[in-house]
Amino acid sequence: MKFIRYLTFILIILVSIMPVLSAPKPVFLDVGDRFVIDEKTITLENVGEGGAILVDVDGVRESISASNTKTVNGIEITNDETYYTNEVSERSAILILNFPDDCYDSVKNQDETDVDCGGSICEPCNVGMMCIEDSDCLDGICYDNKCVKCTNYVAPVCSGKLISKGTENGCNLGYTCCEDGICSEWEDEEICPDDCEPELVVYVNEEKEELVEEYRPICYDKDQDGFLSGDCNEDCDDNDPYVNNYAYEILDGKDNNCDGEIDEGLEIETKEVSFFKKIFSKLFGWF
């Protein structure tokens, strides 16, 4: 008897926690009414004279003929019954709402591209899951049959020639600015020869009245702080935007102004605290 009671109790619990959404839900809607189910908003937009309806599910619009069923944006909708009149606002319909059970069965079936996601019925897939086309992915990018998420690079203001750094895994890698006189980290002599290839400059030294030949200095700005390393020698650490020859020294354990000293003039003064001062401080809050 105890076993039967325990079994009955377990069955009751299992039934109570079954997804309510898998059961059909009849809903009465007038034109313009909305119904929210699983954080999705269903709107009845119109009812036709022949019994067809026009519905919207979070921006996805579909028409469903009388007594037919269609899955719209992941929700299975049956056009069960309609009422039509010349006044649009007085038209109404009874819809049967349901979620396809196969989208929640932890099995890759139907036309799913991965388990319980992708395809024309289930929700889009998360990053790293399998896909066939962009619509299978939550972030809208399917590359090499996997959903990816890209950084949204904004093209910088460029006084020269804007060059794309190309793509990787279907994502844009950003941009660089050529012909601006700066050889940045990503540029080289092949990509931006005007910025990175040494250029022989010939000019006349009027004081010495002689012809001078020298190469144009090659400068870099890897940390994009506006101060150039390389031949320009304005930045002793071009990987740190808080370090350059003109920076103010701050207490951070770095040589911010490139003078060879760290935190000069900013050392924290320390005071020796006697044993008794520590005791009184603990007990009475003195000192």
Backbone torsions as a table, in degrees:
resi	resn	phi	psi	omega
1	MET	NA	-42.2	179.9
2	LYS	-61.2	-39.7	180.0
3	PHE	-60.4	-43.7	-179.7
4	ILE	-63.8	-40.1	179.2
5	ARG	-64.1	-44.9	178.4
6	TYR	-61.4	-42.1	-179.6
7	LEU	-63.2	-42.9	178.3
8	THR	-62.4	-42.7	179.4
9	PHE	-61.0	-43.4	179.6
10	ILE	-64.5	-41.5	179.4
11	LEU	-63.1	-38.9	178.6
12	ILE	-62.5	-43.1	179.5
13	ILE	-63.8	-44.6	-179.6
14	LEU	-61.0	-42.3	179.2
15	VAL	-65.1	-37.1	-176.2
16	SER	-70.8	-27.4	-178.0
17	ILE	-98.9	4.0	175.9
18	MET	-64.0	141.9	-178.2
19	PRO	-57.7	120.2	179.4
20	VAL	-65.0	-27.9	-175.0
21	LEU	-67.2	-19.4	-178.2
22	SER	-75.6	-14.4	179.4
23	ALA	-87.8	141.0	179.3
24	PRO	-60.8	143.2	-179.2
25	LYS	-124.5	111.1	174.7
26	PRO	-76.7	131.1	-177.3
27	VAL	-133.4	130.4	176.2
28	PHE	-96.9	126.6	-178.9
29	LEU	-133.9	135.7	166.3
30	ASP	-85.3	160.6	177.4
31	VAL	-58.4	128.6	-177.8
32	GLY	96.9	-16.2	178.9
33	ASP	-71.9	155.5	179.3
34	ARG	-127.0	149.8	177.6
35	PHE	-138.3	129.4	-177.8
36	VAL	-103.2	128.4	177.0
37	ILE	-139.6	125.1	-178.5
38	ASP	51.6	46.5	176.5
39	GLU	65.1	16.1	174.2
40	LYS	-113.2	139.2	-177.0
41	THR	-102.9	121.8	177.8
42	ILE	-103.3	126.7	-179.6
43	THR	-119.8	128.7	173.1
44	LEU	-85.4	111.2	-174.3
45	GLU	-90.4	-33.8	179.6
46	ASN	-166.9	161.5	176.1
47	VAL	-128.2	129.6	-179.2
48	GLY	-89.0	162.0	-178.3
49	GLU	-62.8	-31.2	-179.9
50	GLY	-85.5	4.4	177.6
51	GLY	99.6	-3.8	178.0
52	ALA	-75.7	154.0	178.5
53	ILE	-126.3	156.4	173.6
54	LEU	-118.1	119.6	-178.0
55	VAL	-120.9	157.4	176.7
56	ASP	-129.2	127.7	176.8
57	VAL	-121.0	99.2	-179.3
58	ASP	50.2	48.2	175.4
59	GLY	93.3	-9.6	177.8
60	VAL	-98.2	116.0	-176.1
61	ARG	-104.5	136.6	178.9
62	GLU	-145.8	147.8	172.3
63	SER	-101.3	141.5	-179.2
64	ILE	-129.4	121.4	-179.1
65	SER	-72.2	166.7	-175.0
66	ALA	-57.7	135.0	176.4
67	SER	63.3	14.4	179.4
68	ASN	-105.3	164.3	-178.9
69	THR	-123.1	140.1	178.4
70	LYS	-147.2	143.8	176.4
71	THR	-92.5	120.4	-177.7
72	VAL	-119.2	114.8	178.2
73	ASN	51.5	42.6	175.1
74	GLY	89.2	-3.2	-180.0
75	ILE	-114.8	127.2	179.2
76	GLU	-82.4	120.5	-175.7
77	ILE	-120.8	126.4	175.3
78	THR	-108.1	126.3	176.0
79	ASN	-81.2	92.1	-171.1
80	ASP	-81.7	-45.1	-176.5
81	GLU	-158.7	145.9	-179.6
82	THR	-134.2	159.0	173.2
83	TYR	-128.4	124.4	-176.0
84	TYR	-117.5	138.0	173.3
85	THR	-146.8	167.4	-179.4
86	ASN	-65.3	-27.8	177.5
87	GLU	-82.1	115.9	-177.2
88	VAL	-59.1	-39.7	-175.4
89	SER	-67.9	-16.6	-178.8
90	GLU	-97.1	-1.7	178.5
91	ARG	-76.4	151.7	-177.3
92	SER	-153.5	171.3	179.9
93	ALA	-156.3	153.1	171.2
94	ILE	-107.1	120.1	-178.9
95	LEU	-110.0	142.6	172.8
96	ILE	-104.5	116.3	-176.0
97	LEU	-104.1	139.9	-179.8
98	ASN	-157.2	149.8	171.8
99	PHE	-98.9	133.7	177.4
100	PRO	-58.0	119.8	-178.7
101	ASP	-58.0	-30.2	-176.0
102	ASP	-68.1	-13.7	177.4
103	CYS	-84.5	-1.5	-178.0
104	TYR	-134.8	29.0	-176.3
105	ASP	-107.6	8.8	179.1
106	SER	58.0	29.4	178.6
107	VAL	-132.5	138.7	175.9
108	LYS	-81.7	105.1	-179.7
109	ASN	-143.5	-165.4	-174.6
110	GLN	51.9	-132.2	175.3
111	ASP	-109.5	26.6	179.3
112	GLU	-61.5	143.7	176.7
113	THR	-91.8	-20.2	172.7
114	ASP	-145.8	-179.9	-175.5
115	VAL	-62.4	116.0	174.6
116	ASP	61.2	27.0	176.9
117	CYS	-155.5	162.7	179.8
118	GLY	79.3	172.2	-178.8
119	GLY	82.9	-167.9	-174.4
120	SER	-90.0	-9.5	-174.5
121	ILE	-110.2	-50.2	-173.3
122	CYS	-84.3	173.0	179.1
123	GLU	-66.6	156.3	176.0
124	PRO	-62.7	157.9	-176.3
125	CYS	-88.1	155.3	176.7
126	ASN	-82.0	172.2	-179.5
127	VAL	-58.1	135.1	178.1
128	GLY	93.5	-11.4	-179.8
129	MET	-89.8	163.1	-174.0
130	MET	-73.6	149.5	180.0
131	CYS	-153.6	167.5	175.6
132	ILE	-116.8	-40.5	179.1
133	GLU	-138.7	170.7	-174.5
134	ASP	-58.1	-34.2	-177.5
135	SER	-67.0	-14.5	177.5
136	ASP	-77.1	-10.1	-171.6
137	CYS	-112.1	140.6	-179.9
138	LEU	-61.6	-37.7	179.5
139	ASP	-92.5	3.2	171.1
140	GLY	77.4	16.9	179.3
141	ILE	-132.4	115.9	176.0
142	CYS	-111.2	118.4	-179.6
143	TYR	-130.3	127.0	179.5
144	ASP	53.6	40.8	177.7
145	ASN	63.4	25.0	173.5
146	LYS	-135.2	142.8	177.9
147	CYS	-75.9	129.3	-179.8
148	VAL	-125.3	161.4	175.7
149	LYS	-124.9	129.3	-174.7
150	CYS	-106.4	151.2	171.4
151	THR	-76.5	132.7	-177.9
152	ASN	-85.4	85.1	-179.6
153	TYR	-72.2	136.8	176.2
154	VAL	-102.5	128.6	-179.3
155	ALA	-62.8	129.2	-178.7
156	PRO	-73.1	159.9	173.1
157	VAL	-69.8	124.5	-171.4
158	CYS	-128.3	125.7	177.5
159	SER	-83.7	-10.7	-179.1
160	GLY	-111.9	-118.9	-175.9
161	LYS	-119.1	119.6	-177.7
162	LEU	-81.8	123.5	-178.0
163	ILE	-119.9	133.2	176.2
164	SER	-77.1	141.6	177.5
165	LYS	-79.6	1.1	179.0
166	GLY	94.4	-165.2	-177.4
167	THR	-129.4	154.5	174.4
168	GLU	-145.0	127.8	-176.5
169	ASN	54.7	36.6	177.9
170	GLY	80.0	4.6	-176.7
171	CYS	-111.7	143.2	175.0
172	ASN	-71.0	131.5	-177.1
173	LEU	-90.4	4.3	178.9
174	GLY	106.5	-164.9	-173.2
175	TYR	-137.5	159.0	170.7
176	THR	-133.7	159.6	-175.6
177	CYS	-111.7	110.5	177.0
178	CYS	-91.3	164.3	176.6
179	GLU	61.8	29.9	175.4
180	ASP	-111.3	7.3	177.8
181	GLY	83.0	3.3	-179.3
182	ILE	-122.2	127.7	177.1
183	CYS	-94.1	96.7	-175.2
184	SER	-78.7	179.0	-174.1
185	GLU	-58.9	-41.4	-174.2
186	TRP	-81.5	-22.3	-176.1
187	GLU	-77.6	156.4	171.3
188	ASP	-149.4	-175.8	-175.3
189	GLU	-64.4	-26.8	-178.3
190	GLU	-81.5	-40.7	-177.3
191	ILE	-77.1	-47.0	-178.6
192	CYS	-128.7	73.8	-176.1
193	PRO	-62.1	-31.1	-179.4
194	ASP	-67.4	-25.8	179.9
195	ASP	-95.2	-33.9	-168.1
196	CYS	-110.4	-16.4	-179.2
197	GLU	-86.3	125.8	178.9
198	PRO	-54.4	133.5	-177.1
199	GLU	-118.3	126.5	179.6
200	LEU	-78.2	122.3	-179.9
201	VAL	-111.0	130.8	179.8
202	VAL	-115.8	126.6	178.1
203	TYR	-147.0	168.6	-177.7
204	VAL	-103.1	122.8	173.1
205	ASN	-82.5	105.9	-173.0
206	GLU	-68.7	-33.2	-179.5
207	GLU	-65.9	-44.5	-179.0
208	LYS	-92.0	-5.0	-179.8
209	GLU	51.4	52.1	178.5
210	GLU	-141.5	158.2	179.8
211	LEU	-86.8	128.2	-177.0
212	VAL	-114.8	134.1	176.2
213	GLU	-118.7	125.5	177.3
214	GLU	-152.1	158.4	-179.1
215	TYR	-87.0	141.2	176.1
216	ARG	-62.9	135.9	-178.8
217	PRO	-64.9	142.4	176.4
218	ILE	-102.2	121.2	-175.4
219	CYS	-121.5	151.8	-178.5
220	TYR	-126.2	156.6	173.0
221	ASP	-143.2	72.1	-174.0
222	LYS	-68.1	-34.9	-177.9
223	ASP	-93.1	4.6	174.5
224	GLN	54.7	41.5	178.5
225	ASP	-101.8	1.6	178.0
226	GLY	90.4	-5.1	178.8
227	PHE	-111.8	132.9	-167.5
228	LEU	-99.9	139.6	173.1
229	SER	-100.9	-163.8	-177.5
230	GLY	75.0	-138.8	-178.5
231	ASP	-66.1	-22.5	-178.2
232	CYS	-75.9	-26.7	171.7
233	ASN	54.0	46.1	175.6
234	GLU	-106.4	-5.7	-172.2
235	ASP	-145.7	116.1	-177.5
236	CYS	-85.3	-12.2	176.4
237	ASP	-139.9	92.0	-174.0
238	ASP	-81.0	8.5	174.8
239	ASN	-104.2	0.3	-177.8
240	ASP	-129.4	111.4	-177.6
241	PRO	-67.2	-10.1	179.7
242	TYR	-95.2	6.3	-179.2
243	VAL	-125.0	125.9	172.2
244	ASN	-168.0	171.1	-174.9
245	ASN	-63.8	-19.0	-174.3
246	TYR	-112.6	9.3	-178.0
247	ALA	-78.5	157.4	172.8
248	TYR	-84.4	143.1	178.4
249	GLU	-74.8	129.4	175.8
250	ILE	-125.0	159.8	-176.2
251	LEU	-80.5	86.9	-177.3
252	ASP	-142.0	10.3	179.0
253	GLY	76.5	17.1	-179.7
254	LYS	-125.3	159.2	172.6
255	ASP	-90.7	83.7	-172.5
256	ASN	-64.7	-37.7	-174.0
257	ASN	-101.4	11.7	171.4
258	CYS	62.2	33.5	179.0
259	ASP	-100.7	7.1	177.7
260	GLY	88.5	-1.7	179.1
261	GLU	-119.7	149.3	-177.5
262	ILE	-108.9	125.2	174.9
263	ASP	55.2	34.0	-178.0
264	GLU	-63.9	134.8	179.6
265	GLY	77.9	2.1	-176.5
266	LEU	-121.9	17.1	-177.5
267	GLU	-63.7	141.0	178.1
268	ILE	-79.7	124.8	177.8
269	GLU	-72.0	135.9	178.6
270	THR	-115.7	142.9	179.7
271	LYS	-119.0	136.0	175.9
272	GLU	-77.5	130.4	-179.6
273	VAL	-109.4	125.0	-176.9
274	SER	-69.4	164.9	-179.6
275	PHE	-60.8	-42.9	-177.9
276	PHE	-68.1	-37.2	177.6
277	LYS	-61.9	-38.6	178.8
278	LYS	-64.9	-40.5	-179.9
279	ILE	-64.0	-49.6	-179.4
280	PHE	-64.4	-34.1	179.0
281	SER	-65.7	-39.3	178.3
282	LYS	-67.1	-41.9	-174.1
283	LEU	-81.1	-42.8	-170.9
284	PHE	-119.4	-2.3	-179.7
285	GLY	74.9	17.6	-179.9
286	TRP	-77.3	166.2	177.3
287	PHE	62.8	NA	NA
